[in-house]
Amino acid sequence: MLSSIISSTELRRRPGAARKAAKSGVVFITERGRPAFALLSVAGYEQIMLTAAFAVDTPKSEKPYSVQRLKTSEPLVPPKPNEFDSA
């Protein structure tokens, strides 16, 4: 799953480009240079919800991976910009 970064100003100028990028991964929307929102497709959202349901409903001994929560004091650092910024 690819991810992109876009400012809220750029989102207002090019909403179609943001929707297109959201089809292939999460689009982080920034305000004043800091992550504020995440845009993703319905399919991406459903995948996240299914993964979360699996993590909650499956006993720890049956999980193929471990689920860890981020500490609230840790800042969200989105990935570096990719093809979205060059479009």
N, C-alpha and C positions, 0 to 999 in steps of 0.2 A: 504494500500500500504506500503510494507516494504521498508526500505532503508538501504544501506550498504556504507561502506567507504573503499577505496583502494588507495594505493599510486601509482604514475605513474610508479615507478619501478616494483611494483607487477603486474600492468596491463601488462607491457611488458613480464613478466615471465609467467603469467597465463591469457591470454586474454579470453580463453573459460570460465573460472570461472566468469569473469566479465560479459560476455554475459549472462550466466545462471542466475546470480543474477539480471541482468537488466530485466529479464522476470517477476520478482515478485515485482519490485519497482525500485526506483532511486538508482544509484550507484554514490556516490560522489568520484571524483578522486582528490587526493591531490598532491601538489607539495611543498616540504619542509614543510610538516605538515599543510598546509593551503588549503582550498577548492579551486580548480582551474576550474574543469569541472564537469558536471553532465551527466551521461550516462543513457538512458532509452530506452525502447522498442518503436517501432513505435506505438503500441497500447496505451502505456502510453502517448506518445507525442500527439496523436490524442485526447485523453481524456482531456489533458491540454488545447489544442487549442479549443475544444468544450466548455469547461468551461469558457475560456477567452472570446469566442464569445458570450456566454450567458450573461456574466457579462457586456459586452459592449453594446449589442443589446437590453437588457431588461431594461425598465424603473426602476429606483430605487424603486419605490413603489411596483413593482411586484417581486422583488428579495427576495428569501427566506433566504438570508444571506447577510452580508455586505462584500464588497471587500475592503481591505486596502493594500496600498503599503507600503513596507518597506522603511524606511528612508535610504538614501544612506550612511549615516555615521554609520549605524548599521552593524557590521560584520556578515557574514554568518556563522552560527554555525550549522554544520551538526549533525545529530543524532549520538548517540554512536554506535560503531561497533556491528554487530550482527552475525548471522550464517555465513556470508561470510568469516569473519576472522578466524573462526574455521575450515573451509573446507580445 
